[in-house]
C-alpha cells in the first residue's frame, strides 16, 4: 500500500533572543565545516575567535567573516560582549578552559566528549553550577534529521513498547583527518560511538548495564579500538546494540539504525557516514499499527547531521539562558552518557557486564 510521505516537525528552533555574543575557542576542522556554517546559516552573532595557533584563528576569521581574532584566551574572556564561549578543543584541554571561562561569567557550549575521564567531566559540571552559568555539551547527533524525527515518532507512541534498539555502522572512516589517532589509546567509544550511546539514551532513557568488546584493525593505523560491539540492557527487557567498524573498504559499507517495538518499527540510515564529511541525506521509514495497519511510510527529511544539527545544542543553550532552564544537553545530564562510554571501556578491560551505577 502506497501512502504519501510523512512530514514531521523535527528541526531545531531558535529561541526569541538569539543575538548573544559568541566567542569561539579552537579553530580546527570541526569548527570550520560544522559549527560556523550552521551558525552563519541562522544569523548568530560570532564576535571573535581564538586558537593557540594564531594562523588557524586568522584563517577561520577570514573564511567566515569573524571580526576579531584574540591573541590570548584571557583577551577573549575579558570581552564583556561575549556571553557564550563555544569550546572546540581536545577533551584533555577542556576542563582548564571551561573553568576559566566560567570564572569570568560566561555560559558554555563544550565539545564532546566533555572530558577524557568522569572526574574532569563532573568538575566542569560542578563549576557551572557554582558559577550559576549554563553549560551544554555538543552532543549534536540528537538534532540530526533521522534521530530527531525518530524521537518525535517515539514520543508519539508509534513503536508501542520498545524492545530492540540497534545502531550498526561499518564504513571506511577517514582516520587521516585526525592525526592524533597515531598515538591515541582510545578512539571509537570516546570520540565516535559516544554519539550513538547519547542518541540511544535520548530516545529510550538510561540503561542499567553495559557489555562491550573491542578490537582493532591490524597494522600501524592506530593503537586504539577501531571495531567495537556494545550491548545495553534495560530493566524492562529493552536491549540496545551498537556495532561499529571503522575500516570497511568494501562496496557494502553501511550506517543504519533499527528501532523495534510491540506496535511498530523505525528504520533509517545515517547519511553523513557514507562519504564523511560530505555524506548523503538521511533516510527514515516507519511501519506502525498506530499510524497505518498496512503501510510502510517514508518520512520526509531535509538537511544533514553536518552542519545542520550543530545549531541544535546552541539553540537549546540560548533558550536555557533566557528562560533560566536546563539545556537539553546539560553537562550534568551528559555524565550519564559518559558513564555508558567509560562503563564500556571497563567492561572490555574486565571482561564482564558493568552496571552504570558502578561507574
Buried (B, 14 or more C-beta within 10 A) or exposed (E): EEEEEBEBEBBBEBBEEBEBBBBBBBBBEBBBBBBBBBBBEBEBBBBBBBBEEBEBBBBBBEEBEBEBBBEEBEBBBEBEEBBBBBBBBEBEBBBEBBBBBBEBEBBBBBBBBBBBBBEBBBBBBBBBEEBEBBBBBBBBBBBBBBBBBBBEBBEEBBBBEBBBBBBBBBBBBEBEEBEEBEEBEBBBBBBBBBBBBBBBBBBBEBBBBBBBBBEBBEEEBBBBBBBBBBBBBBEEEBBBBBBBBBBBEEEEBBBBBBBBBEBBBBBBBBBBBBEBBEBEBBBBBBBBEBBBEEBBBBBEBEBBBBBBBBBBBBBBBBBBBEEEEBBBBBBBBBBBBBBBBBBBBBBBEEEEBBEBEEB
